[in-house]
Amino acid sequence: MHNDEPPTGTPRQRVCFTMNVRPDRIDDYLAAHEHVWPDMLDALRETGWSNYSLFMQPGTGLVVGYVETDNFDRAHELMAQTAVNSRWQASMAQYFADPTAGPDTTMSRLDHYFHLA
Protein backbone atom coordinates (compact mmCIF):
# COMPACT_ATOMS: atom_id res chain seq x y z
CA MET A 1 0.00 0.00 0.00
CA HIS A 2 1.22 3.49 -0.82
CA ASN A 3 0.90 6.52 1.41
CA ASP A 4 -1.28 9.30 -0.04
CA GLU A 5 0.75 11.99 1.70
CA PRO A 6 3.68 13.45 -0.21
CA PRO A 7 7.07 13.68 1.48
CA THR A 8 7.36 16.81 3.60
CA GLY A 9 7.80 19.86 1.39
CA THR A 10 6.93 18.02 -1.83
CA PRO A 11 3.78 19.34 -3.53
CA ARG A 12 1.28 16.86 -4.86
CA GLN A 13 0.89 16.78 -8.61
CA ARG A 14 -2.44 17.85 -10.06
CA VAL A 15 -2.77 16.02 -13.36
CA CYS A 16 -5.36 16.50 -16.07
CA PHE A 17 -5.73 14.32 -19.16
CA THR A 18 -8.14 13.65 -21.99
CA MET A 19 -9.43 10.52 -23.69
CA ASN A 20 -12.06 10.03 -26.37
CA VAL A 21 -15.01 7.67 -26.09
CA ARG A 22 -16.80 6.64 -29.27
CA PRO A 23 -19.85 8.94 -29.54
CA ASP A 24 -22.13 5.96 -30.25
CA ARG A 25 -21.02 4.30 -26.96
CA ILE A 26 -21.24 7.25 -24.55
CA ASP A 27 -24.34 6.02 -22.71
CA ASP A 28 -22.87 2.54 -22.23
CA TYR A 29 -19.53 3.97 -21.08
CA LEU A 30 -21.24 6.21 -18.52
CA ALA A 31 -23.39 3.31 -17.30
CA ALA A 32 -20.26 1.20 -16.79
CA HIS A 33 -18.96 3.88 -14.41
CA GLU A 34 -22.08 3.90 -12.23
CA HIS A 35 -20.72 0.92 -10.31
CA VAL A 36 -16.93 0.83 -10.54
CA TRP A 37 -15.65 -2.42 -9.09
CA PRO A 38 -14.63 -2.08 -5.42
CA ASP A 39 -11.30 -3.81 -6.09
CA MET A 40 -10.62 -1.29 -8.88
CA LEU A 41 -11.29 1.60 -6.50
CA ASP A 42 -9.01 -0.01 -3.90
CA ALA A 43 -6.23 -0.48 -6.46
CA LEU A 44 -6.45 3.17 -7.53
CA ARG A 45 -6.11 4.32 -3.92
CA GLU A 46 -3.32 1.85 -3.14
CA THR A 47 -1.26 2.95 -6.15
CA GLY A 48 -1.44 6.64 -5.25
CA TRP A 49 -4.47 8.02 -7.11
CA SER A 50 -6.54 10.46 -5.06
CA ASN A 51 -9.15 13.13 -5.66
CA TYR A 52 -9.71 11.40 -9.02
CA SER A 53 -12.54 12.67 -11.22
CA LEU A 54 -13.73 12.08 -14.77
CA PHE A 55 -15.79 14.58 -16.74
CA MET A 56 -17.40 14.26 -20.16
CA GLN A 57 -18.30 16.89 -22.71
CA PRO A 58 -21.91 16.10 -23.66
CA GLY A 59 -22.41 14.50 -27.05
CA THR A 60 -18.76 14.44 -28.12
CA GLY A 61 -17.22 11.62 -26.07
CA LEU A 62 -14.41 13.88 -24.85
CA VAL A 63 -13.39 12.65 -21.39
CA VAL A 64 -11.37 14.91 -19.12
CA GLY A 65 -9.71 13.26 -16.14
CA TYR A 66 -8.23 14.90 -13.07
CA VAL A 67 -6.14 13.24 -10.36
CA GLU A 68 -3.88 14.28 -7.54
CA THR A 69 -0.86 12.15 -6.72
CA ASP A 70 2.74 12.31 -5.55
CA ASN A 71 4.09 11.10 -8.88
CA PHE A 72 1.69 10.50 -11.76
CA ASP A 73 4.06 8.46 -13.90
CA ARG A 74 4.75 6.11 -10.98
CA ALA A 75 1.06 5.89 -9.98
CA HIS A 76 0.12 5.13 -13.60
CA GLU A 77 2.85 2.49 -13.86
CA LEU A 78 1.88 0.83 -10.57
CA MET A 79 -1.77 0.78 -11.61
CA ALA A 80 -0.86 -0.80 -14.96
CA GLN A 81 0.77 -3.68 -13.05
CA THR A 82 -2.42 -4.67 -11.21
CA ALA A 83 -4.59 -7.56 -12.36
CA VAL A 84 -7.79 -5.62 -11.73
CA ASN A 85 -6.60 -2.80 -14.00
CA SER A 86 -5.93 -5.29 -16.80
CA ARG A 87 -9.49 -6.60 -16.47
CA TRP A 88 -10.96 -3.07 -16.25
CA GLN A 89 -9.04 -1.83 -19.29
CA ALA A 90 -10.16 -4.88 -21.29
CA SER A 91 -13.79 -4.21 -20.35
CA MET A 92 -13.51 -0.49 -21.22
CA ALA A 93 -11.69 -0.93 -24.56
CA GLN A 94 -14.95 -1.48 -26.45
CA TYR A 95 -15.94 2.15 -25.79
CA PHE A 96 -12.88 3.67 -27.46
CA ALA A 97 -11.92 4.08 -31.13
CA ASP A 98 -9.20 1.40 -30.99
CA PRO A 99 -10.57 -1.54 -28.98
CA THR A 100 -7.17 -3.25 -29.12
CA ALA A 101 -5.50 -0.45 -27.12
CA GLY A 102 -6.10 -0.11 -23.41
CA PRO A 103 -7.92 3.16 -22.73
CA ASP A 104 -5.28 4.05 -20.14
CA THR A 105 -2.70 4.06 -22.95
CA THR A 106 -4.70 6.63 -24.92
CA MET A 107 -4.55 9.34 -22.26
CA SER A 108 -3.31 12.68 -23.51
CA ARG A 109 -1.85 14.56 -20.57
CA LEU A 110 -2.44 18.30 -20.44
CA ASP A 111 0.18 20.83 -19.32
CA HIS A 112 -0.56 22.42 -15.97
CA TYR A 113 0.22 26.12 -16.02
CA PHE A 114 -1.98 27.87 -13.40
CA HIS A 115 -3.53 27.12 -10.02
CA LEU A 116 -5.44 29.32 -7.59
CA ALA A 117 -5.35 27.85 -4.09
TORVEXLO-231797 format. One record per residue (C-alpha): x negated, y negated, z negated; residue in one letter. Coordinates in pm, 1 decimal, m for minus. Layout:
+----------+----------+----------+------+
!     east !    north !       up ! type !
+----------+----------+----------+------+
!        X !        Y !        Z !    A !
...
+----------+----------+----------+------+
This chain:
+----------+----------+----------+------+
!     east !    north !       up ! type !
+----------+----------+----------+------+
!      0.0 !      0.0 !      0.0 !    M !
!   m121.9 !   m349.2 !     82.0 !    H !
!    m90.2 !   m652.4 !   m141.1 !    N !
!    127.7 !   m930.0 !      4.3 !    D !
!    m75.0 !  m1198.7 !   m170.4 !    E !
!   m368.3 !  m1345.3 !     20.7 !    P !
!   m707.3 !  m1368.2 !   m148.2 !    P !
!   m736.3 !  m1681.1 !   m359.9 !    T !
!   m780.4 !  m1986.0 !   m139.5 !    G !
!   m693.1 !  m1802.4 !    183.2 !    T !
!   m378.0 !  m1934.4 !    352.8 !    P !
!   m128.5 !  m1685.6 !    486.4 !    R !
!    m88.9 !  m1677.5 !    861.1 !    Q !
!    243.7 !  m1785.4 !   1006.0 !    R !
!    276.8 !  m1602.0 !   1335.7 !    V !
!    535.9 !  m1650.4 !   1606.7 !    C !
!    572.8 !  m1432.1 !   1915.8 !    F !
!    813.7 !  m1365.4 !   2199.4 !    T !
!    942.6 !  m1052.4 !   2368.6 !    M !
!   1206.1 !  m1002.8 !   2637.0 !    N !
!   1501.5 !   m766.7 !   2609.3 !    V !
!   1680.0 !   m664.0 !   2926.9 !    R !
!   1984.5 !   m893.7 !   2954.4 !    P !
!   2213.2 !   m596.0 !   3024.7 !    D !
!   2102.2 !   m430.3 !   2696.0 !    R !
!   2124.5 !   m725.4 !   2455.4 !    I !
!   2433.8 !   m601.8 !   2270.8 !    D !
!   2287.5 !   m253.6 !   2223.5 !    D !
!   1953.4 !   m397.3 !   2108.1 !    Y !
!   2124.4 !   m620.6 !   1851.5 !    L !
!   2339.5 !   m330.5 !   1730.0 !    A !
!   2025.9 !   m120.4 !   1679.2 !    A !
!   1896.0 !   m387.7 !   1441.3 !    H !
!   2207.7 !   m390.0 !   1222.8 !    E !
!   2072.3 !    m91.6 !   1030.9 !    H !
!   1693.3 !    m83.3 !   1053.8 !    V !
!   1565.1 !    242.2 !    909.3 !    W !
!   1463.5 !    208.4 !    541.9 !    P !
!   1129.7 !    380.5 !    609.4 !    D !
!   1062.4 !    128.7 !    888.1 !    M !
!   1129.3 !   m160.3 !    649.9 !    L !
!    901.4 !      1.0 !    389.9 !    D !
!    623.3 !     47.8 !    645.9 !    A !
!    644.7 !   m316.7 !    753.2 !    L !
!    611.4 !   m432.1 !    392.0 !    R !
!    332.5 !   m184.9 !    314.4 !    E !
!    125.6 !   m295.4 !    614.8 !    T !
!    144.1 !   m663.9 !    524.7 !    G !
!    447.4 !   m802.2 !    710.7 !    W !
!    654.0 !  m1046.0 !    506.2 !    S !
!    915.3 !  m1312.8 !    566.3 !    N !
!    971.4 !  m1139.9 !    902.0 !    Y !
!   1254.5 !  m1267.5 !   1121.6 !    S !
!   1372.8 !  m1208.3 !   1476.7 !    L !
!   1578.8 !  m1458.3 !   1674.2 !    F !
!   1740.4 !  m1425.8 !   2015.6 !    M !
!   1830.4 !  m1688.5 !   2270.5 !    Q !
!   2191.3 !  m1610.2 !   2366.0 !    P !
!   2240.6 !  m1450.4 !   2705.1 !    G !
!   1875.8 !  m1444.2 !   2811.8 !    T !
!   1721.6 !  m1162.4 !   2607.2 !    G !
!   1440.6 !  m1387.9 !   2484.6 !    L !
!   1339.2 !  m1264.7 !   2139.1 !    V !
!   1137.2 !  m1490.7 !   1911.5 !    V !
!    971.2 !  m1326.3 !   1614.4 !    G !
!    823.3 !  m1490.3 !   1306.7 !    Y !
!    614.2 !  m1324.1 !   1036.4 !    V !
!    387.6 !  m1428.3 !    753.7 !    E !
!     85.7 !  m1215.2 !    672.3 !    T !
!   m273.6 !  m1231.4 !    555.0 !    D !
!   m408.9 !  m1109.5 !    887.6 !    N !
!   m168.7 !  m1050.1 !   1176.1 !    F !
!   m406.4 !   m846.1 !   1389.7 !    D !
!   m474.8 !   m611.0 !   1098.1 !    R !
!   m105.9 !   m588.9 !    998.1 !    A !
!    m11.5 !   m513.2 !   1359.6 !    H !
!   m285.4 !   m249.1 !   1386.4 !    E !
!   m187.6 !    m83.2 !   1057.1 !    L !
!    176.8 !    m77.7 !   1161.3 !    M !
!     85.7 !     80.0 !   1496.3 !    A !
!    m76.9 !    367.7 !   1305.4 !    Q !
!    242.1 !    467.1 !   1120.8 !    T !
!    458.6 !    756.0 !   1235.8 !    A !
!    779.1 !    561.6 !   1173.4 !    V !
!    660.5 !    280.5 !   1400.0 !    N !
!    593.3 !    528.8 !   1680.1 !    S !
!    949.4 !    660.2 !   1646.5 !    R !
!   1095.6 !    307.2 !   1625.2 !    W !
!    904.4 !    182.7 !   1929.3 !    Q !
!   1015.8 !    487.7 !   2128.7 !    A !
!   1379.0 !    420.7 !   2034.9 !    S !
!   1350.6 !     48.5 !   2122.1 !    M !
!   1168.8 !     92.8 !   2455.5 !    A !
!   1495.2 !    147.7 !   2645.4 !    Q !
!   1594.4 !   m214.9 !   2578.8 !    Y !
!   1287.8 !   m367.0 !   2746.3 !    F !
!   1191.8 !   m408.2 !   3112.7 !    A !
!    920.2 !   m140.3 !   3099.2 !    D !
!   1057.2 !    153.7 !   2897.6 !    P !
!    717.2 !    325.1 !   2911.6 !    T !
!    549.9 !     45.4 !   2711.7 !    A !
!    610.1 !     11.3 !   2340.6 !    G !
!    792.4 !   m315.5 !   2273.1 !    P !
!    528.5 !   m404.8 !   2013.7 !    D !
!    270.2 !   m406.0 !   2295.0 !    T !
!    470.3 !   m663.2 !   2492.4 !    T !
!    455.4 !   m934.0 !   2225.6 !    M !
!    331.0 !  m1268.3 !   2351.5 !    S !
!    185.0 !  m1456.3 !   2056.5 !    R !
!    243.9 !  m1829.8 !   2044.2 !    L !
!    m18.3 !  m2083.4 !   1932.0 !    D !
!     56.5 !  m2242.3 !   1596.5 !    H !
!    m21.7 !  m2612.4 !   1601.9 !    Y !
!    198.2 !  m2787.1 !   1340.3 !    F !
!    353.2 !  m2711.7 !   1001.9 !    H !
!    543.9 !  m2932.2 !    759.2 !    L !
!    535.1 !  m2784.6 !    409.1 !    A !
+----------+----------+----------+------+
